Amino acid sequence: MARDGFRMRSAPGEGTYHVLTGQTAPSGGYTAGQMVKLEDTYGVIVSDADSGDLVAVAYKIERIELPCNAASTGEFALGEKVYIDTVNQIIVDSAAQSGLDVIGVVTKAPAAGATWVEIEFDGTLHIVA
């Protein structure tokens, strides 16, 4: 499934998705694929929403492609943990993660120069009891 800001890689019924509902879009709304933090949980906005609309926020996704900083050779290695940068709306690898929260692991290493990375997304990984 392709969206403006993300690409689901698991077919419906094939992958695992966990969604929070009941969040309303702020002034200015949300764009599908926008990465957000709700209280202690990170997520990906599932579809475009105008101000005040109810939105669905996916916080665990078995396989999803999200924008990343352009991959150099060796970055985003298979199984490497990745981090979320909600300011720049990208996923970054461990070399660029200073001060960011872990969000998942690489499930398919991108080619050098790629600006999308396939990951297992878990918006609760950074939470410590």
N, C-alpha and C positions, 0 to 999 in steps of 0.2 A: 504494500500500500504506500503510495507516494503522497506526501503532503509538502507544503511550502518549506517547512523547516525541519522535517524529519522523514525517515523512511522506515516503516515497519518491515522487518525481514522474516518474521514468523507468520505463516498463513493463519487465518482465523481458525480457532480450534486446535491449532498445532502448538502454539506457544502459550506462555503464561503471562498474563497482564493483571496488574492490580491498579485500581483507579479510585481516586478520591472524588467525590461529587459534593455539590453544595457550595462550592466557592463561587463568588460572584466576581465578574471582571471589573477591574478598577476603571477610573476615568481614562479614556484612551483605548480601553479594551485589551484583548490579547490576540496574538497571531498563532495559528497552529504551529507547533514545534518550538514555541518560546519556552525556555527553561526558567523555572521559577522556584522559589523556596516558600513553602507554607509552614509557618511555625518551625518545626524541626525537620521537615521532610522536603526533599527536592523532587520535582516532577517536570513532566513535559505536557504542555497544553495540547489537548487532542484536536481541537478544531477552533477556527476563528470565533471570536466573541466580542460583541460590542459592550460598552460600559453597562454594568448592571446585569448582564446575561449570566446565567448559571453556566459553569464550565466543568469539564471533566479533566482531571489532572492524573496522568499515568505516572505512578511512582516506582513500579517494578515492571520491567519489560524484558522478556527473555532475549530478544535480538532486535536492535534498532540501530539505524545509522543516523548520526548527528554530525553537525559541522564541527571541524577541528582546525587547529592551527596547521598549516601546510606541513605534511609529513616529510621528514628527512629520512634517509636510509637508516634503519634501526629503531626509529621512533614507532610507538604504538605496536610493539611486538605482541604476538599472540599470547594471551594470558596476562599481559602487563596490566596493572591497575591504572585507571584513568581518573581524572579530576574534573569537576565542573566549574566553569567560569561564567556565572550568570550575568556579569557586567558586559562581557564581550560576546556572550551567547555562543560559546564554543566548549568543546571537550579538549583538555590538554593532557599530555603524557607526564610521566613522573619527573622528567627533567625540568618541566616548566611549571610545576604545581605549587610553588611557594605560597603558603597561606591559604590554599584552596582545599575543599573537602573532596575525599575520595567518593566516586560515584559508581564505579563498576570495573569491569575487566574487558579487554579487547577480545572479541570472538572471531575476528577476521582481520589480519594485518593488512593495512592499506598499502598501495604502491607509493613510492616516493613522489612527493608533490601533491598527493591526494588531499582534498579539503573536507572529506567525510570519513568517518571511522565507524565500523560496526562494533557495538559493545553490548554486553549484558548490563542493563541500567538498573540500579537499586538505590533509590533516593533515601534509604535509611541506613546505609553502610557506615556513615560517619557518626551516627548516634551512639554514645557511650552511656551505659546505664547509670 
